[in-house]
Amino acid sequence: MNLENLVHLLAQTHQSLHQRASRAVDFALVVRNWLFGYYIVESEQQGEDRAQYGQRLLDGLSRQLRAAGIPGCSVSNLKNFRRFYEAYPQIRQTLSGELMSAAVSPLSIGQQLAGATGLELLAEQFRVSWSHYQVLMGLKDAEERRFYEIESVSNGWNVRELERQIASALYERLALSRDRDAVRRLSAEGQVLKTPCDAVKDPYVLEFLGLEERPAYSESELEAAIIDKLEHFLLELGKGFLFEARQKRFSFEEDHFYVDLVFYNRLLRCYVLLDLKLDKLTHQDLGQMQMYVNFFDRHVKTESENPTIGIVLCKRKKDALIELTLPKNANIFASQYQLYLPSKEELRQQLEDATFPLADNGLES
């Protein structure tokens, strides 16, 4: 082995073990902070006036822990640790009954959790970094918080991407196209692609394009902006999408046609065609997409692949027109796009109206 190869081997070894060590340190930090929160909550519950006792407790803890040389223990951080435990109290219930028995003192529980067996149990519960959990703690809804945690793990989101997905209301947008049971599955499993409907969002949020809201854009300008930020657009599309072509041409009977954007979804094993429309959706737009889908199904896809999906991305649409134009089993969808981050409050209201109409009518408790 020459010197150059040896240097390369040592560098690879260092990088691999350094990354593993960094992950181990971050995991230990997550466990420590959850345990700190657990101890603080247990101590506060023993105080007569929780508010006053809790503040005195945190002030005293912060002073003495910092004096002992333990980093990251300011009063604000201790409050975060408490919030962390309060956001994930179910972890205590999911651990073994013997380890978290009510008959065992908090001190004894903590000592057991800090041991090898306890750490193994906690390793199954904490799957993202402390920075991720600091973002997730800002979500009040436990199901929404669980969804984003699962998606962070399965998609390898860094903190910045997690923040962007939360700001774009991914959970609400996916939930809007699902029934009540499917919404519950979102929080338990994350986004799972089994049918064409699972791959479609409404609306698509394209704020990352950096385009201002104005009526003068052409479809080619919007398309060019998407291609320029293709990596971001693929993240917005969701799981399993691969880019294949722009302005894909196909011909028959001496006429030429162009599909704006062609993707392939490796999870659904099918082509996904996107057509961009700057204004209101028309029945002609849907008919055109039907022709594109038919061509790909008959002349492009193989027998082992699933039917092609068509998505018309438009500024405005009317659901009644879509229902009247398309057959029920069509693999064609129309979704709106917007160039700004949505209002989560508006989406949540739409979700409640669409998913829980019976409760609003007093027919279901």
C-alpha positions as CSV (number, residue, x, y, z in Angstrom):
1,M,0.0,0.0,0.0
2,N,1.5,3.3,-1.1
3,L,1.4,6.5,1.0
4,E,-1.4,8.1,-0.9
5,N,-3.7,5.1,-0.4
6,L,-2.8,4.8,3.2
7,V,-3.6,8.5,3.8
8,H,-7.0,8.0,2.0
9,L,-7.8,4.9,4.1
10,L,-6.9,6.7,7.4
11,A,-9.0,9.8,6.4
12,Q,-12.0,7.6,5.6
13,T,-11.6,5.8,8.9
14,H,-11.4,9.0,10.8
15,Q,-14.4,10.5,9.1
16,S,-16.6,7.5,9.7
17,L,-15.7,7.1,13.3
18,H,-15.9,10.9,13.9
19,Q,-19.4,11.0,12.5
20,R,-20.4,8.0,14.6
21,A,-18.9,9.7,17.7
22,S,-20.8,12.9,16.9
23,R,-24.1,11.0,16.7
24,A,-23.4,9.2,19.9
25,V,-22.6,12.5,21.7
26,D,-25.8,14.0,20.4
27,F,-27.9,11.0,21.4
28,A,-26.4,11.2,24.9
29,L,-27.3,14.9,25.0
30,V,-30.9,14.1,24.0
31,V,-31.2,11.4,26.7
32,R,-29.6,13.7,29.3
33,N,-31.9,16.5,28.6
34,W,-35.0,14.3,28.7
35,L,-33.9,12.9,32.1
36,F,-33.2,16.4,33.4
37,G,-36.7,17.3,32.4
38,Y,-38.1,14.2,34.0
39,Y,-36.3,15.0,37.3
40,I,-37.5,18.6,37.2
41,V,-41.1,17.7,36.6
42,E,-41.0,15.1,39.4
43,S,-39.5,17.6,41.8
44,E,-42.0,20.3,40.9
45,Q,-44.9,18.1,41.5
46,Q,-43.9,17.7,45.1
47,G,-44.0,21.5,45.7
48,E,-47.1,23.0,47.2
49,D,-47.1,26.1,45.0
50,R,-45.8,24.7,41.7
51,A,-45.3,28.0,39.9
52,Q,-43.3,29.6,42.7
53,Y,-41.5,26.5,43.7
54,G,-40.7,25.7,40.1
55,Q,-39.0,29.0,39.4
56,R,-37.0,28.8,42.7
57,L,-36.0,25.3,41.8
58,L,-34.8,26.3,38.3
59,D,-32.9,29.3,39.6
60,G,-31.1,27.2,42.2
61,L,-30.4,24.3,39.9
62,S,-29.0,26.6,37.2
63,R,-26.6,28.3,39.7
64,Q,-25.3,25.1,41.2
65,L,-25.0,23.1,38.0
66,R,-23.0,25.9,36.4
67,A,-20.9,26.1,39.5
68,A,-20.2,22.4,39.1
69,G,-19.0,22.9,35.6
70,I,-22.0,21.3,33.9
71,P,-22.6,23.1,30.5
72,G,-25.9,24.1,29.0
73,C,-27.8,24.5,32.2
74,S,-29.1,28.1,32.1
75,V,-32.6,28.7,33.4
76,S,-34.0,28.9,29.9
77,N,-32.4,25.6,28.9
78,L,-33.7,23.9,32.0
79,K,-37.2,25.1,31.0
80,N,-36.6,23.6,27.6
81,F,-35.7,20.3,29.2
82,R,-38.9,20.4,31.2
83,R,-40.8,21.1,28.0
84,F,-39.0,18.3,26.3
85,Y,-40.2,15.8,28.9
86,E,-43.7,17.2,28.9
87,A,-43.8,16.9,25.1
88,Y,-42.7,13.2,25.2
89,P,-44.1,11.8,28.5
90,Q,-45.3,8.7,26.6
91,I,-41.7,7.5,26.5
92,R,-42.0,6.8,30.2
93,Q,-45.0,4.6,29.6
94,T,-43.5,2.7,26.7
95,L,-40.4,1.7,28.7
96,S,-40.5,-1.6,30.6
97,G,-42.9,-1.7,33.5
98,E,-40.2,-2.8,35.9
99,L,-37.9,0.1,34.9
100,M,-40.6,2.8,35.3
101,S,-42.7,1.3,38.0
102,A,-44.7,3.8,40.1
103,A,-43.3,2.1,43.2
104,V,-39.8,3.0,42.2
105,S,-38.4,6.4,43.2
106,P,-37.5,9.0,40.5
107,L,-33.9,8.8,41.6
108,S,-33.8,5.0,41.1
109,I,-35.5,5.3,37.8
110,G,-33.0,7.8,36.5
111,Q,-30.1,5.7,37.7
112,Q,-31.5,2.7,35.8
113,L,-32.2,4.7,32.7
114,A,-28.6,6.0,32.7
115,G,-27.3,2.4,32.8
116,A,-26.7,0.2,29.8
117,T,-30.1,-1.4,29.7
118,G,-31.9,2.0,30.1
119,L,-29.9,3.6,27.3
120,E,-30.8,0.7,25.0
121,L,-34.4,1.3,25.7
122,L,-34.2,5.0,25.2
123,A,-32.3,4.5,22.0
124,E,-35.5,3.0,20.5
125,Q,-37.4,6.2,21.5
126,F,-35.1,9.1,20.4
127,R,-34.3,9.1,16.7
128,V,-33.4,12.6,15.8
129,S,-31.0,15.2,17.2
130,W,-31.5,17.6,20.1
131,S,-31.7,20.5,17.5
132,H,-34.6,18.6,15.8
133,Y,-36.4,18.1,19.1
134,Q,-36.1,21.8,19.9
135,V,-38.0,22.5,16.7
136,L,-40.5,19.7,17.3
137,M,-41.3,21.0,20.8
138,G,-42.8,24.1,19.3
139,L,-45.7,22.0,17.8
140,K,-48.6,21.7,20.3
141,D,-50.3,18.8,18.4
142,A,-48.8,15.5,19.4
143,E,-49.9,13.7,16.2
144,E,-48.4,16.5,14.0
145,R,-45.2,16.4,16.1
146,R,-45.0,12.6,15.7
147,F,-45.5,12.9,11.9
148,Y,-42.6,15.4,11.5
149,E,-40.3,13.2,13.7
150,I,-41.0,10.2,11.5
151,E,-40.5,12.1,8.3
152,S,-37.2,13.7,9.6
153,V,-35.9,10.2,10.1
154,S,-37.1,8.6,6.9
155,N,-36.1,11.5,4.7
156,G,-32.9,12.5,6.5
157,W,-34.1,16.1,6.9
158,N,-31.7,18.5,8.6
159,V,-33.0,21.1,11.0
160,R,-33.4,23.7,8.3
161,E,-35.5,21.4,6.0
162,L,-37.6,20.3,9.0
163,E,-38.3,24.0,9.7
164,R,-39.2,24.6,6.1
165,Q,-41.6,21.6,6.0
166,I,-43.4,22.7,9.1
167,A,-43.6,26.3,7.8
168,S,-45.1,25.0,4.6
169,A,-47.7,23.0,6.6
170,L,-46.8,19.7,5.0
171,Y,-48.9,17.7,7.6
172,E,-52.0,19.8,7.0
173,R,-51.6,19.7,3.2
174,L,-51.2,15.9,3.1
175,A,-54.1,15.5,5.6
176,L,-56.5,17.6,3.4
177,S,-56.5,14.9,0.8
178,R,-57.2,12.0,3.2
179,D,-60.0,10.6,5.2
180,R,-60.1,10.5,9.0
181,D,-58.4,7.1,9.3
182,A,-55.7,8.1,6.9
183,V,-55.0,11.3,8.8
184,R,-54.5,9.1,11.9
185,R,-52.1,6.9,10.0
186,L,-50.1,9.9,9.0
187,S,-49.1,10.6,12.6
188,A,-48.4,6.9,13.2
189,E,-46.5,6.0,10.1
190,G,-45.6,9.2,8.3
191,Q,-46.2,9.6,4.5
192,V,-46.5,6.1,3.0
193,L,-46.9,5.8,-0.8
194,K,-49.3,3.0,-1.8
195,T,-51.7,4.7,-4.3
196,P,-51.4,7.6,-6.7
197,C,-53.4,9.8,-4.3
198,D,-50.7,9.4,-1.7
199,A,-48.2,11.1,-4.0
200,V,-50.3,14.2,-4.5
201,K,-50.4,17.4,-2.4
202,D,-52.8,20.3,-2.6
203,P,-51.5,23.0,-2.6
204,Y,-47.9,22.7,-3.6
205,V,-45.8,25.5,-1.9
206,L,-43.1,27.0,-4.2
207,E,-41.9,29.8,-2.0
208,F,-38.3,28.6,-2.5
209,L,-38.5,29.8,-6.2
210,G,-38.2,33.4,-5.0
211,L,-40.8,34.6,-7.4
212,E,-43.0,37.5,-6.5
213,E,-46.8,37.4,-6.8
214,R,-47.5,39.1,-10.2
215,P,-49.6,38.3,-13.2
216,A,-46.9,38.7,-15.8
217,Y,-45.1,35.3,-15.5
218,S,-45.2,32.9,-18.4
219,E,-45.4,29.2,-18.0
220,S,-41.8,28.9,-19.4
221,E,-40.6,31.3,-16.7
222,L,-42.2,29.3,-13.9
223,E,-40.8,26.1,-15.5
224,A,-37.3,27.6,-15.7
225,A,-37.5,28.7,-12.0
226,I,-38.5,25.1,-11.0
227,I,-35.6,23.6,-13.0
228,D,-33.2,26.1,-11.4
229,K,-34.3,25.0,-8.0
230,L,-34.9,21.4,-8.9
231,E,-33.5,19.9,-5.7
232,H,-36.0,22.0,-3.7
233,F,-38.8,21.1,-6.0
234,L,-38.1,17.4,-5.6
235,L,-38.3,17.8,-1.8
236,E,-41.6,19.5,-2.2
237,L,-42.9,16.8,-4.5
238,G,-42.2,14.2,-1.7
239,K,-40.8,10.7,-1.4
240,G,-39.4,8.7,-4.3
241,F,-39.5,11.3,-7.1
242,L,-36.7,11.3,-9.7
243,F,-36.5,13.9,-12.5
244,E,-36.4,12.6,-16.0
245,A,-37.1,15.4,-18.6
246,R,-38.2,18.9,-19.3
247,Q,-40.4,19.6,-22.3
248,K,-40.6,16.0,-23.2
249,R,-41.7,15.7,-26.8
250,F,-43.8,12.9,-28.3
251,S,-45.4,12.7,-31.7
252,F,-48.2,10.9,-33.5
253,E,-49.9,11.5,-36.8
254,E,-47.3,14.2,-37.6
255,D,-48.3,16.3,-34.6
256,H,-45.8,17.1,-31.8
257,F,-46.7,17.5,-28.1
258,Y,-44.7,18.5,-25.1
259,V,-45.0,17.6,-21.5
260,D,-43.7,20.3,-19.3
261,L,-42.0,18.1,-16.7
262,V,-41.6,14.3,-16.5
263,F,-40.7,12.6,-13.2
264,Y,-40.5,9.0,-12.1
265,N,-41.6,7.7,-8.7
266,R,-39.5,4.8,-7.7
267,L,-41.8,3.8,-4.8
268,L,-44.9,3.7,-6.9
269,R,-43.0,2.5,-10.0
270,C,-44.7,4.8,-12.4
271,Y,-44.2,8.0,-14.5
272,V,-45.5,11.2,-13.1
273,L,-46.3,14.0,-15.6
274,L,-46.6,17.6,-14.6
275,D,-48.2,20.3,-16.7
276,L,-48.0,24.0,-15.5
277,K,-50.9,26.4,-15.9
278,L,-50.6,30.0,-14.7
279,D,-54.3,30.7,-14.5
280,K,-57.6,29.0,-13.9
281,L,-57.9,25.3,-14.7
282,T,-60.1,24.4,-17.7
283,H,-61.5,21.2,-18.9
284,Q,-59.2,21.4,-21.9
285,D,-56.2,21.3,-19.6
286,L,-57.6,18.1,-18.0
287,G,-58.3,16.6,-21.5
288,Q,-54.8,17.4,-22.6
289,M,-53.3,15.7,-19.5
290,Q,-55.5,12.7,-20.2
291,M,-54.0,12.4,-23.6
292,Y,-50.4,12.7,-22.2
293,V,-51.2,10.0,-19.7
294,N,-52.7,7.7,-22.3
295,F,-49.7,8.1,-24.5
296,F,-47.2,7.2,-21.8
297,D,-49.3,4.2,-20.7
298,R,-49.5,2.8,-24.2
299,H,-46.1,3.7,-25.6
300,V,-43.6,4.5,-22.8
301,K,-44.2,2.5,-19.7
302,T,-43.3,-1.2,-19.5
303,E,-45.7,-4.0,-18.5
304,S,-44.1,-4.3,-15.1
305,E,-44.6,-0.6,-14.3
306,N,-47.8,0.9,-12.9
307,P,-50.1,3.3,-14.7
308,T,-48.9,6.9,-15.3
309,I,-50.0,9.7,-13.0
310,G,-50.8,13.1,-14.4
311,I,-50.8,16.3,-12.3
312,V,-51.9,19.7,-13.6
313,L,-50.4,22.4,-11.4
314,C,-52.5,25.5,-11.6
315,K,-53.1,28.8,-10.0
316,R,-56.9,28.3,-9.5
317,K,-59.3,25.4,-9.8
318,K,-62.9,24.3,-9.2
319,D,-63.4,20.9,-7.9
320,A,-66.8,20.6,-9.5
321,L,-65.2,21.0,-12.9
322,I,-62.6,18.3,-12.1
323,E,-65.3,15.8,-10.9
324,L,-67.4,16.4,-14.0
325,T,-64.5,16.1,-16.5
326,L,-62.6,13.1,-15.2
327,P,-63.8,9.6,-14.6
328,K,-63.5,8.4,-11.0
329,N,-60.7,6.0,-11.7
330,A,-58.5,8.5,-13.6
331,N,-54.9,8.8,-12.4
332,I,-55.1,12.5,-13.1
333,F,-55.1,15.2,-10.4
334,A,-55.3,19.0,-10.3
335,S,-53.4,20.8,-7.6
336,Q,-53.0,24.5,-6.9
337,Y,-49.6,26.1,-6.4
338,Q,-48.7,29.1,-4.4
339,L,-45.5,31.2,-4.2
340,Y,-45.8,31.9,-0.5
341,L,-45.9,29.9,2.7
342,P,-49.5,29.1,3.6
343,S,-51.4,30.1,6.7
344,K,-51.5,27.0,8.9
345,E,-54.6,28.4,10.6
346,E,-56.5,28.4,7.3
347,L,-55.3,25.0,6.4
348,R,-56.3,23.6,9.8
349,Q,-59.7,25.1,9.4
350,Q,-60.1,23.5,6.0
351,L,-58.9,20.2,7.5
352,E,-61.4,20.3,10.2
353,D,-64.2,21.2,7.8
354,A,-63.2,18.4,5.4
355,T,-62.3,15.6,7.8
356,F,-64.7,16.1,10.7
357,P,-68.0,17.3,9.2
358,L,-70.1,15.0,11.4
359,A,-68.7,16.5,14.6
360,D,-69.6,20.0,13.4
361,N,-73.2,18.8,12.8
362,G,-73.5,17.4,16.3
363,L,-73.9,13.9,14.9
364,E,-70.7,12.5,16.4
365,S,-69.0,13.3,19.7
